[in-house]
Amino acid sequence: MNRVHRELQKLATYSSSEFPAITRVLYTKEDLEARGYFISLCEEINLRIRFDAIGNIFARWEGTDLTLAAVATGSHIDAIPLSGMYDGTVGVFGGLAAIRDLKKEGYKPKRSIELILFTSEEPTRFKIGCIGSRMLSGQLNKEQVLKLVDDKGKKFDDARKKAGFFTSLDDVALSKNHYHSFIELHIEQGPILEKEGTDIGIVTRIAAPSTLKVALTGQGGHAGAVLMKDRKDAGVAGSEIMLAVEKIAKDSNSDDTVATVGIFDIKPRAVNSIPREAYLEIDLRDTNVETRDKCLEALKHRIKVICGLRGVDYKLEMVNCDPPAICEKMLIENLENITKKLGFKSKKMISRAYHDSLFMALIAPTTMIFIPCKDGISHRPDEYSSPLAIEKGVMTLKAVLKDLTHS
């Protein structure tokens, strides 16, 4: 078993759920302990550590020419409830391994290399993904982040300060020329690489995600006393909206359109009471922004029609509606050449899941390195990527970091 895999197993112990299920939510005890573990490993190889106001961590290996923009890599270590131990973490600890190996070889980079641990890639606590990279790229500003509140009513600003991050939120965003390039190593979270026996996926495009919140208000009442013809059932309206989400995605004529109702709650949740309220959170994405937006408009229209026919009031909130990322041609070609030299089988592919790279692409030339995961499973406790797959990913990342920083 390689060192990265051992470190990932150690990281998995920082979890509020029992292994193999991993739960590591932003600014919790487990999150902060995991960050501390990462920092200790960075300090072992003398990387310079800094934090920003929301807890993005930057571990820098200084190059010989500090006038040149650094090359960056990294990912995240937060984990949705009851998930696996490889999502995001491979990019952080794989990045650390690549730097550690280059140092052992006596390599002296001309450009600095910066390893980034992004804050809150998952939308678990504050209901929006990629808070760290959104703020770094200027896509989430101070005013917007100050409005974020978790399910317990805790404000983001209070939570980040309690976690030990006190500096000004005005200083988080980076300039467009801050980095020379950014490369993120990640498990595929899909079945293609494993099925095809391919070692490395080289990402050319990252899908455009959107998140829509829908709050429905009908009329409650006794389940036995209100006749069917008189009902304004918010739960049934929500169910019909859920089916509409599926149909609109299937009818889009694009294989890349995917839509999910990930949250569906009703009130008062009593078996003998008609639901008076329903709440849905919908994820809709496509690699083509025009197709995505067309589906969103179709969905909004269906919600209006459904609620009108059922006498249910509705309120919509667009949480995010992001553009796709087009990855840097030079980096893609570089990775193709590197994988050939290493003797790895590679292929160019689209990322239908979004990552911090989606936002880093707004401020730096960007691409991603995908490695296979068993059966394409992710966001589950049985998520798995083999030590060999991780090693090949690290070798590829190491080679591209070396190539990009020697001049």
PALUMMI-738534 format. One record per residue (C-alpha): residue number from 0; residue in one letter; y, z, x. Coordinates in Angstrom, 2 decimals, m for minus. Example, Ala and Ser with C-alpha at 12.3 -4.5 7.8 and 13.67 -1.06 7.14 Angstrom:
BEGIN
+-----+------+---------+---------+---------+
:  nr : rest :      py :      pz :      px :
+-----+------+---------+---------+---------+
:   0 :    A :   m4.50 :    7.80 :   12.30 :
:   1 :    S :   m1.06 :    7.14 :   13.67 :
+-----+------+---------+---------+---------+
This chain:
BEGIN
+-----+------+---------+---------+---------+
:  nr : rest :      py :      pz :      px :
+-----+------+---------+---------+---------+
:   0 :    M :    0.00 :    0.00 :    0.00 :
:   1 :    N :    3.38 :   m0.98 :    1.45 :
:   2 :    R :    6.29 :    1.40 :    1.91 :
:   3 :    V :    8.35 :   m0.04 :   m0.94 :
:   4 :    H :    5.55 :    0.62 :   m3.40 :
:   5 :    R :    5.25 :    4.21 :   m2.19 :
:   6 :    E :    9.00 :    4.68 :   m2.62 :
:   7 :    L :    8.85 :    3.24 :   m6.13 :
:   8 :    Q :    6.10 :    5.71 :   m6.98 :
:   9 :    K :    8.26 :    8.54 :   m5.69 :
:  10 :    L :   11.22 :    7.22 :   m7.69 :
:  11 :    A :    9.01 :    7.23 :  m10.80 :
:  12 :    T :    8.76 :   11.03 :  m10.57 :
:  13 :    Y :   12.43 :   11.23 :  m11.55 :
:  14 :    S :   11.80 :   10.72 :  m15.24 :
:  15 :    S :   12.17 :   12.70 :  m18.47 :
:  16 :    S :    8.90 :   11.25 :  m19.78 :
:  17 :    E :    5.40 :   11.69 :  m18.39 :
:  18 :    F :    4.10 :    9.05 :  m15.96 :
:  19 :    P :    3.34 :    6.17 :  m16.31 :
:  20 :    A :    6.14 :    6.04 :  m18.90 :
:  21 :    I :    9.55 :    6.14 :  m17.23 :
:  22 :    T :   12.73 :    7.33 :  m18.93 :
:  23 :    R :   15.84 :    7.57 :  m16.77 :
:  24 :    V :   19.10 :    7.48 :  m18.72 :
:  25 :    L :   22.60 :    7.21 :  m17.28 :
:  26 :    Y :   24.11 :   10.42 :  m15.82 :
:  27 :    T :   21.15 :   12.61 :  m16.80 :
:  28 :    K :   19.53 :   15.02 :  m14.37 :
:  29 :    E :   16.80 :   12.46 :  m13.66 :
:  30 :    D :   19.30 :    9.68 :  m13.00 :
:  31 :    L :   21.32 :   11.78 :  m10.59 :
:  32 :    E :   18.22 :   13.01 :   m8.74 :
:  33 :    A :   16.97 :    9.43 :   m8.40 :
:  34 :    R :   20.33 :    8.40 :   m6.99 :
:  35 :    G :   20.10 :   11.23 :   m4.50 :
:  36 :    Y :   16.69 :   10.01 :   m3.37 :
:  37 :    F :   18.04 :    6.49 :   m2.86 :
:  38 :    I :   21.01 :    7.79 :   m0.88 :
:  39 :    S :   18.75 :    9.86 :    1.39 :
:  40 :    L :   16.76 :    6.73 :    2.30 :
:  41 :    C :   19.96 :    4.81 :    3.02 :
:  42 :    E :   21.22 :    7.59 :    5.25 :
:  43 :    E :   17.94 :    7.49 :    7.24 :
:  44 :    I :   18.94 :    4.04 :    8.51 :
:  45 :    N :   22.65 :    4.87 :    8.88 :
:  46 :    L :   24.06 :    2.81 :    6.04 :
:  47 :    R :   27.61 :    3.73 :    5.06 :
:  48 :    I :   27.70 :    5.06 :    1.50 :
:  49 :    R :   30.54 :    4.92 :   m0.99 :
:  50 :    F :   30.79 :    5.46 :   m4.75 :
:  51 :    D :   33.25 :    4.12 :   m7.27 :
:  52 :    A :   34.62 :    5.86 :  m10.35 :
:  53 :    I :   31.61 :    5.12 :  m12.58 :
:  54 :    G :   28.90 :    5.74 :  m10.01 :
:  55 :    N :   28.14 :    2.29 :   m8.66 :
:  56 :    I :   26.70 :    3.04 :   m5.20 :
:  57 :    F :   27.45 :    0.78 :   m2.22 :
:  58 :    A :   25.33 :    1.14 :    0.93 :
:  59 :    R :   26.81 :   m1.00 :    3.72 :
:  60 :    W :   25.43 :   m2.23 :    7.01 :
:  61 :    E :   28.54 :   m3.18 :    8.96 :
:  62 :    G :   28.53 :   m6.60 :   10.56 :
:  63 :    T :   30.09 :   m7.51 :   13.88 :
:  64 :    D :   33.00 :   m9.36 :   12.23 :
:  65 :    L :   34.67 :   m7.17 :    9.65 :
:  66 :    T :   37.13 :   m9.92 :    8.71 :
:  67 :    L :   34.30 :  m11.81 :    6.96 :
:  68 :    A :   33.29 :  m11.13 :    3.35 :
:  69 :    A :   29.98 :   m9.26 :    3.04 :
:  70 :    V :   26.77 :  m10.59 :    1.55 :
:  71 :    A :   25.55 :   m8.33 :   m1.27 :
:  72 :    T :   22.23 :   m7.60 :   m2.90 :
:  73 :    G :   20.96 :   m4.93 :   m5.28 :
:  74 :    S :   20.02 :   m4.06 :   m8.85 :
:  75 :    H :   19.63 :   m0.93 :  m11.01 :
:  76 :    I :   17.36 :    2.11 :  m11.34 :
:  77 :    D :   18.16 :    3.34 :  m14.86 :
:  78 :    A :   15.24 :    2.87 :  m17.26 :
:  79 :    I :   15.08 :    2.62 :  m21.04 :
:  80 :    P :   12.93 :    5.26 :  m22.81 :
:  81 :    L :    9.20 :    4.94 :  m22.16 :
:  82 :    S :    9.49 :    1.90 :  m19.91 :
:  83 :    G :    7.97 :    0.97 :  m16.52 :
:  84 :    M :    8.70 :    1.63 :  m12.86 :
:  85 :    Y :    9.55 :   m1.87 :  m11.54 :
:  86 :    D :   12.43 :   m3.24 :  m13.67 :
:  87 :    G :   15.56 :   m3.21 :  m11.50 :
:  88 :    T :   14.10 :   m0.76 :   m9.01 :
:  89 :    V :   12.36 :   m3.52 :   m7.02 :
:  90 :    G :   15.76 :   m5.08 :   m6.33 :
:  91 :    V :   17.25 :   m1.80 :   m5.09 :
:  92 :    F :   14.35 :   m0.56 :   m2.96 :
:  93 :    G :   13.34 :   m4.10 :   m1.97 :
:  94 :    G :   16.89 :   m4.66 :   m0.77 :
:  95 :    L :   16.70 :   m1.45 :    1.23 :
:  96 :    A :   13.38 :   m2.58 :    2.74 :
:  97 :    A :   14.85 :   m5.94 :    3.76 :
:  98 :    I :   17.73 :   m4.23 :    5.55 :
:  99 :    R :   15.40 :   m1.69 :    7.16 :
: 100 :    D :   13.15 :   m4.48 :    8.51 :
: 101 :    L :   16.10 :   m6.44 :    9.90 :
: 102 :    K :   17.34 :   m3.33 :   11.67 :
: 103 :    K :   13.90 :   m2.68 :   13.15 :
: 104 :    E :   13.87 :   m6.22 :   14.52 :
: 105 :    G :   17.18 :   m5.58 :   16.30 :
: 106 :    Y :   19.09 :   m8.10 :   14.21 :
: 107 :    K :   22.89 :   m7.84 :   14.39 :
: 108 :    P :   24.55 :   m9.37 :   11.32 :
: 109 :    K :   27.89 :  m11.06 :   11.76 :
: 110 :    R :   28.74 :  m10.56 :    8.09 :
: 111 :    S :   28.19 :   m7.09 :    6.64 :
: 112 :    I :   25.35 :   m6.59 :    4.17 :
: 113 :    E :   26.03 :   m4.40 :    1.15 :
: 114 :    L :   23.27 :   m2.99 :   m1.04 :
: 115 :    I :   24.49 :   m2.12 :   m4.54 :
: 116 :    L :   22.91 :    0.30 :   m6.99 :
: 117 :    F :   24.57 :   m0.67 :  m10.27 :
: 118 :    T :   25.40 :    1.92 :  m12.89 :
: 119 :    S :   23.73 :    1.58 :  m16.29 :
: 120 :    E :   22.29 :   m1.92 :  m16.46 :
: 121 :    E :   20.39 :   m0.83 :  m19.55 :
: 122 :    P :   22.30 :   m0.32 :  m22.83 :
: 123 :    T :   20.48 :    2.93 :  m23.56 :
: 124 :    R :   23.13 :    5.62 :  m23.63 :
: 125 :    F :   26.42 :    3.88 :  m24.41 :
: 126 :    K :   24.97 :    0.86 :  m26.26 :
: 127 :    I :   26.24 :   m1.79 :  m23.88 :
: 128 :    G :   24.35 :   m3.18 :  m20.91 :
: 129 :    C :   25.54 :   m3.73 :  m17.34 :
: 130 :    I :   28.43 :   m1.27 :  m17.46 :
: 131 :    G :   28.61 :   m1.18 :  m13.65 :
: 132 :    S :   28.63 :   m4.93 :  m13.03 :
: 133 :    R :   30.81 :   m5.60 :  m16.09 :
: 134 :    M :   33.49 :   m3.33 :  m14.63 :
: 135 :    L :   33.08 :   m4.70 :  m11.10 :
: 136 :    S :   33.63 :   m8.23 :  m12.41 :
: 137 :    G :   36.53 :   m7.26 :  m14.67 :
: 138 :    Q :   34.62 :   m8.01 :  m17.89 :
: 139 :    L :   34.91 :   m4.40 :  m19.06 :
: 140 :    N :   38.27 :   m2.76 :  m18.55 :
: 141 :    K :   39.45 :    0.83 :  m18.45 :
: 142 :    E :   40.61 :    0.86 :  m22.07 :
: 143 :    Q :   37.27 :   m0.49 :  m23.30 :
: 144 :    V :   35.13 :    1.89 :  m21.29 :
: 145 :    L :   37.17 :    4.89 :  m22.42 :
: 146 :    K :   36.17 :    4.08 :  m26.01 :
: 147 :    L :   32.43 :    4.34 :  m25.26 :
: 148 :    V :   30.67 :    7.29 :  m26.91 :
: 149 :    D :   26.95 :    8.16 :  m26.89 :
: 150 :    D :   24.82 :    9.18 :  m29.89 :
: 151 :    K :   25.67 :   12.84 :  m29.32 :
: 152 :    G :   29.41 :   12.18 :  m29.41 :
: 153 :    K :   29.85 :   12.51 :  m25.65 :
: 154 :    K :   32.60 :   10.30 :  m24.29 :
: 155 :    F :   31.81 :    8.08 :  m21.31 :
: 156 :    D :   34.77 :    9.47 :  m19.37 :
: 157 :    D :   33.57 :   13.04 :  m19.83 :
: 158 :    A :   29.99 :   12.09 :  m18.91 :
: 159 :    R :   30.93 :   10.31 :  m15.69 :
: 160 :    K :   33.16 :   13.20 :  m14.59 :
: 161 :    K :   30.44 :   15.74 :  m15.32 :
: 162 :    A :   28.14 :   13.59 :  m13.15 :
: 163 :    G :   30.62 :   13.94 :  m10.29 :
: 164 :    F :   32.60 :   10.68 :  m10.47 :
: 165 :    F :   36.29 :   11.54 :  m10.74 :
: 166 :    T :   38.29 :    8.72 :   m9.14 :
: 167 :    S :   40.48 :    6.27 :  m11.05 :
: 168 :    L :   38.82 :    3.73 :  m13.32 :
: 169 :    D :   41.57 :    1.31 :  m12.30 :
: 170 :    D :   39.91 :    0.89 :   m8.90 :
: 171 :    V :   36.45 :   m0.29 :  m10.02 :
: 172 :    A :   37.05 :   m4.05 :  m10.42 :
: 173 :    L :   36.53 :   m6.20 :   m7.32 :
: 174 :    S :   38.43 :   m9.33 :   m6.33 :
: 175 :    K :   36.76 :  m12.70 :   m6.71 :
: 176 :    N :   36.52 :  m13.16 :   m2.92 :
: 177 :    H :   35.24 :   m9.64 :   m2.21 :
: 178 :    Y :   31.69 :  m10.90 :   m1.49 :
: 179 :    H :   30.52 :  m14.05 :    0.25 :
: 180 :    S :   27.45 :  m14.17 :   m2.03 :
: 181 :    F :   25.15 :  m12.02 :   m4.14 :
: 182 :    I :   21.33 :  m12.23 :   m4.43 :
: 183 :    E :   19.29 :  m10.03 :   m6.77 :
: 184 :    L :   15.55 :   m9.46 :   m6.34 :
: 185 :    H :   13.80 :   m8.73 :   m9.66 :
: 186 :    I :   10.46 :   m8.87 :  m11.42 :
: 187 :    E :   10.28 :  m11.92 :  m13.68 :
: 188 :    Q :    9.71 :   m9.92 :  m16.91 :
: 189 :    G :    7.81 :  m12.96 :  m18.15 :
: 190 :    P :    4.38 :  m14.57 :  m17.62 :
: 191 :    I :    5.23 :  m17.89 :  m15.96 :
: 192 :    L :    4.91 :  m17.04 :  m12.25 :
: 193 :    E :    1.64 :  m15.16 :  m12.64 :
: 194 :    K :    0.10 :  m17.85 :  m14.89 :
: 195 :    E :    1.03 :  m20.62 :  m12.47 :
: 196 :    G :    0.08 :  m18.72 :   m9.33 :
: 197 :    T :    3.64 :  m19.04 :   m8.02 :
: 198 :    D :    4.96 :  m16.51 :   m5.51 :
: 199 :    I :    8.72 :  m16.79 :   m5.97 :
: 200 :    G :   10.99 :  m17.86 :   m8.81 :
: 201 :    I :   14.43 :  m19.15 :   m7.85 :
: 202 :    V :   16.86 :  m18.64 :  m10.71 :
: 203 :    T :   19.20 :  m21.50 :  m11.58 :
: 204 :    R :   20.73 :  m20.16 :  m14.80 :
: 205 :    I :   20.92 :  m16.85 :  m16.69 :
: 206 :    A :   20.96 :  m16.81 :  m20.50 :
: 207 :    A :   24.06 :  m15.99 :  m22.54 :
: 208 :    P :   23.46 :  m12.68 :  m24.37 :
: 209 :    S :   25.18 :  m11.26 :  m27.44 :
: 210 :    T :   24.84 :   m8.02 :  m29.37 :
: 211 :    L :   25.84 :   m7.57 :  m33.00 :
: 212 :    K :   26.00 :   m4.26 :  m34.89 :
: 213 :    V :   25.63 :   m4.38 :  m38.68 :
: 214 :    A :   26.42 :   m1.39 :  m40.91 :
: 215 :    L :   25.43 :   m1.68 :  m44.60 :
: 216 :    T :   26.50 :    0.56 :  m47.47 :
: 217 :    G :   24.83 :    0.34 :  m50.87 :
: 218 :    Q :   24.19 :    2.93 :  m53.55 :
: 219 :    G :   21.67 :    5.70 :  m53.18 :
: 220 :    G :   19.80 :    7.29 :  m56.02 :
: 221 :    H :   16.53 :    8.75 :  m57.19 :
: 222 :    A :   13.61 :    6.44 :  m56.49 :
: 223 :    G :   12.16 :    7.06 :  m59.94 :
: 224 :    A :   15.32 :    7.06 :  m62.03 :
: 225 :    V :   17.21 :    3.91 :  m60.98 :
: 226 :    L :   15.77 :    0.71 :  m62.44 :
: 227 :    M :   15.13 :   m2.22 :  m60.10 :
: 228 :    K :   17.71 :   m4.44 :  m61.81 :
: 229 :    D :   20.42 :   m1.85 :  m61.19 :
: 230 :    R :   19.78 :   m1.21 :  m57.51 :
: 231 :    K :   22.06 :   m1.83 :  m54.54 :
: 232 :    D :   19.52 :   m0.99 :  m51.87 :
: 233 :    A :   20.97 :   m1.10 :  m48.35 :
: 234 :    G :   17.48 :   m0.88 :  m46.83 :
: 235 :    V :   16.22 :   m3.99 :  m48.61 :
: 236 :    A :   19.39 :   m5.86 :  m47.60 :
: 237 :    G :   18.75 :   m4.82 :  m44.01 :
: 238 :    S :   15.16 :   m6.05 :  m44.23 :
: 239 :    E :   16.34 :   m9.41 :  m45.51 :
: 240 :    I :   18.83 :   m9.63 :  m42.65 :
: 241 :    M :   16.03 :   m8.88 :  m40.18 :
: 242 :    L :   14.01 :  m11.80 :  m41.57 :
: 243 :    A :   17.12 :  m14.01 :  m41.39 :
: 244 :    V :   17.51 :  m13.16 :  m37.69 :
: 245 :    E :   13.97 :  m14.37 :  m37.02 :
: 246 :    K :   14.37 :  m17.55 :  m39.09 :
: 247 :    I :   17.69 :  m18.55 :  m37.53 :
: 248 :    A :   16.25 :  m18.20 :  m34.02 :
: 249 :    K :   13.13 :  m20.20 :  m34.92 :
: 250 :    D :   15.17 :  m22.93 :  m36.63 :
: 251 :    S :   17.64 :  m23.39 :  m33.75 :
: 252 :    N :   15.71 :  m26.32 :  m32.21 :
: 253 :    S :   16.00 :  m24.59 :  m28.84 :
: 254 :    D :   13.03 :  m22.91 :  m27.14 :
: 255 :    D :   15.55 :  m20.72 :  m25.31 :
: 256 :    T :   16.95 :  m19.11 :  m28.48 :
: 257 :    V :   15.57 :  m15.60 :  m28.90 :
: 258 :    A :   16.72 :  m12.96 :  m31.37 :
: 259 :    T :   15.61 :   m9.37 :  m31.91 :
: 260 :    V :   16.52 :   m6.56 :  m34.28 :
: 261 :    G :   15.94 :   m3.73 :  m31.83 :
: 262 :    I :   17.39 :   m0.95 :  m33.98 :
: 263 :    F :   16.98 :   m0.57 :  m37.74 :
: 264 :    D :   17.84 :    2.78 :  m39.34 :
: 265 :    I :   18.26 :    3.84 :  m42.96 :
: 266 :    K :   19.69 :    6.88 :  m44.71 :
: 267 :    P :   18.81 :    9.29 :  m46.17 :
: 268 :    R :   15.21 :    8.52 :  m45.04 :
: 269 :    A :   13.52 :   10.33 :  m47.93 :
: 270 :    V :   10.50 :    8.77 :  m49.61 :
: 271 :    N :   11.90 :    9.41 :  m53.10 :
: 272 :    S :   15.45 :    8.26 :  m52.39 :
: 273 :    I :   16.89 :    4.74 :  m52.43 :
: 274 :    P :   18.48 :    3.92 :  m49.06 :
: 275 :    R :   22.26 :    4.11 :  m49.42 :
: 276 :    E :   22.94 :    3.07 :  m45.81 :
: 277 :    A :   21.31 :    0.81 :  m43.25 :
: 278 :    Y :   22.21 :    0.09 :  m39.65 :
: 279 :    L :   20.97 :   m2.74 :  m37.44 :
: 280 :    E :   21.58 :   m3.77 :  m33.84 :
: 281 :    I :   20.78 :   m7.40 :  m33.11 :
: 282 :    D :   20.24 :   m9.09 :  m29.75 :
: 283 :    L :   20.69 :  m12.89 :  m29.85 :
: 284 :    R :   20.72 :  m15.05 :  m26.74 :
: 285 :    D :   20.27 :  m18.57 :  m25.40 :
: 286 :    T :   20.82 :  m20.36 :  m22.10 :
: 287 :    N :   23.22 :  m22.68 :  m23.96 :
: 288 :    V :   26.32 :  m20.91 :  m25.19 :
: 289 :    E :   27.00 :  m23.49 :  m27.92 :
: 290 :    T :   23.53 :  m23.01 :  m29.42 :
: 291 :    R :   23.87 :  m19.22 :  m29.17 :
: 292 :    D :   27.25 :  m19.25 :  m30.90 :
: 293 :    K :   26.03 :  m21.60 :  m33.64 :
: 294 :    C :   23.19 :  m19.18 :  m34.38 :
: 295 :    L :   25.61 :  m16.25 :  m34.45 :
: 296 :    E :   27.81 :  m17.99 :  m37.00 :
: 297 :    A :   24.78 :  m18.86 :  m39.12 :
: 298 :    L :   23.68 :  m15.22 :  m39.00 :
: 299 :    K :   27.10 :  m13.91 :  m40.01 :
: 300 :    H :   27.09 :  m16.31 :  m42.97 :
: 301 :    R :   23.61 :  m15.16 :  m44.05 :
: 302 :    I :   24.66 :  m11.51 :  m43.85 :
: 303 :    K :   27.62 :  m12.27 :  m46.13 :
: 304 :    V :   25.41 :  m14.08 :  m48.64 :
: 305 :    I :   22.64 :  m11.46 :  m48.63 :
: 306 :    C :   25.04 :   m8.57 :  m49.10 :
: 307 :    G :   26.99 :  m10.44 :  m51.78 :
: 308 :    L :   23.86 :  m11.09 :  m53.83 :
: 309 :    R :   22.68 :   m7.50 :  m53.50 :
: 310 :    G :   26.03 :   m5.80 :  m54.10 :
: 311 :    V :   25.97 :   m4.15 :  m50.68 :
: 312 :    D :   29.06 :   m3.73 :  m48.48 :
: 313 :    Y :   28.79 :   m4.65 :  m44.81 :
: 314 :    K :   30.68 :   m4.21 :  m41.57 :
: 315 :    L :   30.07 :   m6.24 :  m38.41 :
: 316 :    E :   30.89 :   m5.31 :  m34.83 :
: 317 :    M :   30.43 :   m7.74 :  m31.96 :
: 318 :    V :   29.56 :   m5.54 :  m28.99 :
: 319 :    N :   29.37 :   m8.37 :  m26.46 :
: 320 :    C :   29.23 :  m12.14 :  m26.46 :
: 321 :    D :   28.85 :  m13.20 :  m22.85 :
: 322 :    P :   28.76 :  m16.63 :  m21.21 :
: 323 :    P :   25.68 :  m17.83 :  m19.29 :
: 324 :    A :   25.68 :  m17.77 :  m15.50 :
: 325 :    I :   25.19 :  m20.93 :  m13.49 :
: 326 :    C :   23.67 :  m20.01 :  m10.14 :
: 327 :    E :   25.03 :  m21.30 :   m6.83 :
: 328 :    K :   23.45 :  m24.59 :   m5.70 :
: 329 :    M :   23.75 :  m23.72 :   m2.01 :
: 330 :    L :   21.86 :  m20.46 :   m2.49 :
: 331 :    I :   19.16 :  m22.16 :   m4.56 :
: 332 :    E :   18.61 :  m24.80 :   m1.88 :
: 333 :    N :   18.63 :  m22.11 :    0.80 :
: 334 :    L :   15.89 :  m20.19 :   m1.00 :
: 335 :    E :   13.82 :  m23.33 :   m1.50 :
: 336 :    N :   13.91 :  m23.97 :    2.25 :
: 337 :    I :   13.10 :  m20.35 :    3.07 :
: 338 :    T :   10.07 :  m20.18 :    0.78 :
: 339 :    K :    8.73 :  m23.38 :    2.32 :
: 340 :    K :    9.09 :  m21.92 :    5.82 :
: 341 :    L :    7.36 :  m18.72 :    4.70 :
: 342 :    G :    4.53 :  m20.71 :    3.13 :
: 343 :    F :    5.24 :  m19.35 :   m0.36 :
: 344 :    K :    4.90 :  m21.37 :   m3.53 :
: 345 :    S :    8.19 :  m21.34 :   m5.43 :
: 346 :    K :    9.77 :  m22.91 :   m8.47 :
: 347 :    K :   13.24 :  m23.13 :   m9.98 :
: 348 :    M :   13.50 :  m21.35 :  m13.30 :
: 349 :    I :   15.80 :  m19.94 :  m15.97 :
: 350 :    S :   16.26 :  m16.21 :  m16.56 :
: 351 :    R :   16.15 :  m15.56 :  m20.30 :
: 352 :    A :   16.68 :  m11.87 :  m19.68 :
: 353 :    Y :   20.14 :  m10.99 :  m18.41 :
: 354 :    H :   20.82 :   m8.87 :  m15.36 :
: 355 :    D :   23.74 :   m7.59 :  m13.29 :
: 356 :    S :   23.71 :  m11.03 :  m11.67 :
: 357 :    L :   25.13 :  m12.44 :  m14.91 :
: 358 :    F :   28.40 :  m10.66 :  m14.18 :
: 359 :    M :   28.32 :  m10.81 :  m10.39 :
: 360 :    A :   28.24 :  m14.60 :  m10.79 :
: 361 :    L :   31.82 :  m14.34 :  m12.10 :
: 362 :    I :   33.09 :  m13.04 :   m8.76 :
: 363 :    A :   30.65 :  m14.40 :   m6.16 :
: 364 :    P :   28.17 :  m17.25 :   m5.63 :
: 365 :    T :   24.97 :  m15.78 :   m7.07 :
: 366 :    T :   21.28 :  m16.38 :   m7.60 :
: 367 :    M :   18.15 :  m14.32 :   m8.23 :
: 368 :    I :   14.71 :  m14.07 :   m6.64 :
: 369 :    F :   11.94 :  m13.47 :   m9.19 :
: 370 :    I :    8.48 :  m12.13 :   m8.35 :
: 371 :    P :    5.45 :  m12.08 :  m10.67 :
: 372 :    C :    4.61 :   m9.14 :  m12.91 :
: 373 :    K :    1.23 :   m8.63 :  m14.51 :
: 374 :    D :    0.85 :  m10.49 :  m17.82 :
: 375 :    G :    4.63 :  m10.86 :  m17.92 :
: 376 :    I :    4.90 :   m7.30 :  m19.29 :
: 377 :    S :    8.15 :   m5.37 :  m18.92 :
: 378 :    H :    9.98 :   m2.49 :  m20.65 :
: 379 :    R :    6.58 :   m0.84 :  m21.15 :
: 380 :    P :    4.70 :    1.84 :  m19.18 :
: 381 :    D :    2.07 :   m0.74 :  m18.12 :
: 382 :    E :    4.69 :   m2.90 :  m16.38 :
: 383 :    Y :    3.27 :   m3.77 :  m12.94 :
: 384 :    S :    4.06 :   m5.84 :   m9.88 :
: 385 :    S :    1.61 :   m5.73 :   m6.98 :
: 386 :    P :    2.49 :   m4.55 :   m3.48 :
: 387 :    L :    1.78 :   m8.09 :   m2.23 :
: 388 :    A :    4.14 :   m9.66 :   m4.78 :
: 389 :    I :    6.85 :   m7.16 :   m3.83 :
: 390 :    E :    6.26 :   m7.80 :   m0.13 :
: 391 :    K :    6.72 :  m11.55 :   m0.60 :
: 392 :    G :    9.92 :  m10.91 :   m2.53 :
: 393 :    V :   11.23 :   m8.66 :    0.23 :
: 394 :    M :   10.33 :  m11.22 :    2.90 :
: 395 :    T :   12.22 :  m13.90 :    0.97 :
: 396 :    L :   15.25 :  m11.66 :    0.45 :
: 397 :    K :   15.20 :  m10.58 :    4.10 :
: 398 :    A :   15.20 :  m14.21 :    5.26 :
: 399 :    V :   18.07 :  m15.24 :    3.02 :
: 400 :    L :   20.15 :  m12.19 :    4.01 :
: 401 :    K :   19.60 :  m13.07 :    7.65 :
: 402 :    D :   20.50 :  m16.70 :    7.06 :
: 403 :    L :   23.70 :  m15.85 :    5.19 :
: 404 :    T :   24.96 :  m13.22 :    7.63 :
: 405 :    H :   24.39 :  m14.79 :   11.03 :
: 406 :    S :   27.53 :  m16.90 :   10.73 :
+-----+------+---------+---------+---------+
